Amino acid sequence: MQPEPTDSVRPPAARRVLRLPAVGPLLGLVLLCVIGTLLNSEFATADNAMNVLTRTAFIGIIAVGMAFVIISGGIDLSVGSMAALIAGVTILLMNKLAPLGWPPVVVVMVGMSTAVLLGALFGLAHGLLITRGRIEPFIVTLGTLGIYRAYLTYFADGGALALDNELADVYGPVYYGSVLGIPLPVVVFLLVAVGGAVLLNRTAFGRYVQAIGSNEQVARYAAVDVDRTKVLTYALLGVCVGIATLLYVPRLGSASPTTGLLWELEAIAAVIVGGTALRGGAGSIGGTVVGAILLSVISNILNLTSIISVYLNAAVQGFVIIAVAFMQRRRP
């Protein structure tokens, strides 16, 4: 039997056909935009587009970090609870510093830095438990999912932690500000996505992440420091959660036990819908960005048209994850 040709010897047309799955999410997004415009003319307005992108930014930033974890063959179920705890601790810290006479701008900057630092530390803890403790990622992050949200509930005494009004006024532009007419969260999302794409595709670390996801044992034989790379992927995801949280806090100015609820579902859905293999080894940041926007567009269409109840948004995302995973089952 004649062997299957490799990518290097395939004719150009065949290589183009192989790339079609990566174009799928983008085609789906275009189709959804057409459908949304036909169902409601308000969908195609510039204001609605900015609204969709702004709401996508939080999950999109987390999804960029989640892409690295999933491509490496891992998973993190705790990102929503992690974001909630980071938001709560950040608000508590800023409220404690404000009466000490610190300038509000300095207090806000300390709070933002703390959010990123906490995210990195939480991600680092996940990575060490998984690599040094030899515990499955699913178990580690399932456990911390409950731990993080329980501690936030404890700190808030079952209610909400509200940011001081003066600090909220200073912090507000981080969410409501814009650069050349583009909302600041969208600008940050774009920068994180570009940085993630460069890191995944243009660095040795990115190649190691993909190699580990493809075949961890072979990666070890190739002298890849598998444990160190895994720890760094979880730390990177934690940093992304911290960045998303520091952008989210000024939106509501508070943190409660419901903050970040189901963010893990949305982040994982964005990565999978964007074409990343759930088993790891293959994926792209560009696809993840498209996947995050696509899910936001679905929610936006449901809100504008009332085709089905908005309370079923999470159900739609769940069906999408299952459907894409089903389609991936025969992917080589």
C-alpha positions in Angstrom: 0.0 0.0 0.0 1.3 3.5 -0.9 2.0 5.5 2.2 0.0 8.6 3.1 1.8 11.7 1.7 3.2 14.1 4.4 2.3 17.8 4.5 5.6 18.6 2.8 4.8 16.6 -0.3 1.1 17.2 -0.5 -0.1 19.3 -3.5 -1.1 22.9 -2.6 -4.8 22.2 -3.1 -4.7 19.4 -0.6 -2.9 21.6 2.0 -5.6 24.2 1.5 -8.3 21.6 2.2 -6.5 20.5 5.4 -6.6 24.1 6.6 -10.3 24.4 6.2 -11.2 23.3 9.8 -9.2 26.3 11.1 -11.4 28.6 8.9 -14.6 27.1 10.3 -15.0 29.3 13.4 -14.4 32.5 11.3 -17.0 31.4 8.7 -19.4 30.6 11.6 -18.9 34.1 13.0 -19.6 35.7 9.6 -22.7 33.6 9.2 -23.9 34.5 12.7 -23.4 38.2 12.0 -25.4 38.0 8.8 -28.2 36.2 10.7 -28.1 38.7 13.6 -28.4 41.6 11.1 -31.4 40.0 9.4 -33.1 39.4 12.7 -32.5 42.8 14.2 -31.1 45.9 12.5 -29.7 47.1 15.8 -27.2 44.2 15.7 -25.1 45.8 12.9 -24.6 49.2 14.6 -21.2 50.3 15.7 -22.3 50.8 19.3 -23.5 47.2 19.5 -20.3 45.9 18.0 -18.2 47.8 20.6 -20.6 46.5 23.3 -20.0 42.9 22.1 -16.3 43.3 22.0 -16.1 44.9 25.4 -18.1 42.1 27.0 -15.9 39.6 25.1 -12.7 41.1 26.4 -12.9 39.5 29.9 -13.5 36.0 28.8 -11.3 36.5 25.7 -8.3 37.4 27.9 -8.8 34.4 30.1 -9.4 32.2 27.0 -5.9 33.2 25.7 -4.3 31.8 28.8 -6.7 28.8 28.8 -5.6 28.0 25.2 -2.0 27.4 26.4 -3.2 25.1 29.2 -5.5 23.0 26.9 -2.9 22.8 24.1 -0.5 21.4 26.7 -3.0 18.7 27.5 -4.4 20.3 30.7 -7.5 22.0 32.0 -8.5 24.6 34.5 -12.0 24.6 36.0 -11.3 27.3 38.6 -10.8 30.5 36.6 -14.2 31.9 37.4 -13.8 31.3 41.2 -10.2 32.5 41.0 -11.4 35.8 39.4 -14.0 36.2 42.1 -11.5 35.8 44.9 -8.9 38.1 43.2 -11.6 40.7 42.8 -12.6 40.4 46.5 -9.1 40.5 47.9 -8.2 43.5 45.6 -11.2 45.5 46.8 -10.4 44.6 50.4 -6.8 45.8 50.0 -7.7 49.0 48.3 -10.4 49.8 50.9 -7.8 49.2 53.7 -5.2 51.4 52.0 -7.5 54.4 51.2 -7.9 55.6 54.8 -4.1 55.6 55.3 -3.8 58.8 53.2 -2.4 57.2 50.1 -3.3 59.0 46.8 -6.2 57.2 45.2 -4.3 56.7 42.0 -1.5 54.9 43.9 -4.0 52.8 45.7 -5.7 51.7 42.5 -2.3 50.9 40.9 -1.4 48.8 43.9 -4.7 47.0 43.6 -4.2 46.3 39.9 -0.7 45.0 40.5 -2.0 42.8 43.3 -4.7 41.3 41.0 -2.0 40.2 38.5 0.3 38.9 41.2 -2.4 36.9 42.9 -3.4 35.4 39.5 0.2 34.3 38.9 0.5 32.8 42.4 -2.7 30.9 42.1 -1.7 29.6 38.7 1.8 28.7 40.0 0.1 26.7 42.9 -2.0 24.8 40.3 1.1 24.0 38.2 3.1 22.8 41.2 0.3 20.6 42.5 -0.2 19.0 39.1 3.5 18.5 38.3 5.1 17.9 41.8 2.1 16.5 43.5 1.2 14.3 40.5 -2.5 15.1 40.8 -4.7 15.3 37.7 -5.5 18.9 36.5 -9.2 18.2 36.7 -9.0 17.2 40.4 -6.7 20.1 41.4 -8.8 22.8 39.7 -12.1 21.3 40.7 -10.9 21.5 44.3 -9.6 25.1 44.0 -12.9 26.1 42.3 -14.7 25.4 45.6 -11.9 26.8 47.8 -11.6 30.2 46.0 -15.3 30.9 46.0 -15.8 29.7 49.6 -13.1 32.1 50.8 -14.6 35.0 48.9 -18.0 34.2 50.4 -16.3 34.1 53.8 -14.6 37.5 53.3 -17.8 39.1 52.1 -19.8 37.4 54.9 -22.2 36.0 52.3 -22.8 39.4 50.7 -20.8 41.7 48.5 -17.5 43.6 48.9 -18.0 47.1 47.5 -15.2 49.4 46.4 -14.9 52.8 48.1 -16.7 55.5 46.1 -13.7 57.8 45.7 -11.6 54.8 44.5 -14.4 53.7 42.2 -14.3 57.2 40.5 -10.5 56.9 40.0 -10.7 53.3 38.9 -13.6 53.8 36.5 -11.6 54.8 33.4 -9.9 51.4 33.4 -13.2 50.0 32.2 -15.1 53.0 30.7 -12.1 54.7 29.1 -11.1 54.4 25.5 -8.1 54.8 23.1 -8.9 56.3 19.7 -12.6 55.5 20.3 -11.9 51.8 21.2 -12.8 50.8 24.7 -9.8 50.1 26.9 -10.8 46.5 27.7 -10.8 45.7 24.0 -7.4 47.3 23.5 -6.0 45.2 26.3 -7.7 42.1 24.9 -6.0 42.8 21.5 -2.6 43.2 23.1 -2.9 40.0 25.1 -4.1 38.1 22.1 -1.2 39.4 19.9 1.3 38.6 22.8 -0.2 35.1 23.2 0.0 34.4 19.4 3.7 35.4 19.3 4.5 33.4 22.4 2.8 30.3 21.1 4.0 30.4 17.5 7.4 32.2 17.6 9.1 31.0 20.8 10.6 27.8 22.1 8.1 27.9 25.0 5.2 27.8 22.5 6.7 24.8 20.7 7.3 23.0 24.0 3.6 23.5 24.9 2.4 22.0 21.6 4.9 19.2 21.9 3.8 18.2 25.4 0.2 18.2 24.3 0.9 16.1 21.3 2.9 13.5 23.2 4.3 14.2 26.6 6.6 11.1 26.7 8.2 12.0 23.4 8.7 15.6 24.6 10.5 14.2 27.6 12.8 12.1 25.4 13.5 15.3 23.4 14.9 16.9 26.5 11.9 19.2 27.1 11.5 20.3 30.7 7.8 19.1 30.8 7.1 20.0 34.4 8.6 23.5 34.2 6.6 24.2 31.0 3.3 23.0 32.5 3.9 25.2 35.6 4.5 28.2 33.4 1.3 27.5 31.4 -0.8 27.6 34.5 1.0 30.7 35.8 0.4 32.3 32.5 -3.3 31.5 32.7 -3.4 32.9 36.2 -1.8 36.2 35.0 -4.5 36.4 32.3 -7.2 35.9 34.9 -5.7 38.7 37.0 -5.6 41.0 34.0 -9.3 40.2 33.2 -10.3 40.8 36.8 -8.6 44.1 37.1 -10.5 45.3 34.1 -13.8 43.8 35.4 -13.7 45.3 38.9 -14.5 48.9 37.9 -17.5 47.7 35.9 -19.5 46.9 39.0 -17.3 48.2 41.7 -17.9 45.1 43.8 -17.3 41.4 44.2 -19.8 38.8 45.4 -20.2 35.0 45.5 -21.7 35.2 42.0 -18.8 37.1 40.4 -17.1 35.1 37.6 -19.8 32.5 37.7 -19.5 30.1 34.8 -16.5 32.0 33.4 -14.6 28.7 33.2 -17.3 27.3 30.9 -17.2 30.3 28.6 -13.3 30.3 28.5 -13.1 26.6 27.7 -15.9 26.9 25.1 -14.1 29.8 23.4 -10.9 27.7 23.1 -12.7 24.6 21.8 -15.0 26.5 19.4 -11.8 28.3 18.1 -10.5 24.9 16.9 -8.1 23.9 19.7 -8.1 20.1 20.1 -9.6 19.2 23.5 -7.0 16.5 23.9 -4.2 19.0 23.4 -1.3 19.3 20.9 -3.0 21.7 18.4 -4.6 25.0 18.6 -4.3 28.7 17.8 -4.8 32.0 19.6 -6.4 33.5 16.6 -9.0 30.8 16.6 -9.5 31.3 20.3 -10.2 35.0 19.8 -12.7 34.2 17.1 -14.3 31.6 19.3 -14.7 34.1 22.2 -16.3 36.6 19.9 -18.6 34.0 18.3 -20.0 33.0 21.7 -20.6 36.7 22.6 -22.3 37.2 19.3 -24.6 34.3 20.1 -25.5 35.8 23.5 -26.0 39.2 21.9 -28.3 37.8 19.3 -30.4 36.0 21.9 -30.6 39.2 23.9 -31.7 41.3 20.9 -34.2 38.9 19.4 -35.5 36.8 22.4 -35.5 33.7 20.2 -35.0 31.8 23.4 -34.7 32.9 27.0 -31.5 34.7 27.9 -31.3 32.4 30.9 -30.4 29.6 28.5 -27.2 31.2 27.3 -25.1 28.8 29.4 -27.1 25.9 28.0 -26.3 27.1 24.5 -22.6 27.2 25.3 -22.7 23.8 26.9 -24.3 22.4 23.7 -21.7 24.1 21.6 -18.8 22.5 23.6 -20.4 19.0 23.3 -21.1 19.5 19.6 -17.5 20.6 18.8 -16.0 17.9 20.9 -18.1 15.4 19.0 -16.9 16.7 15.7 -13.3 16.5 17.0 -13.4 12.9 17.9 -12.1 11.7 14.6 -9.6 14.5 14.1 -6.1 12.9 13.6 
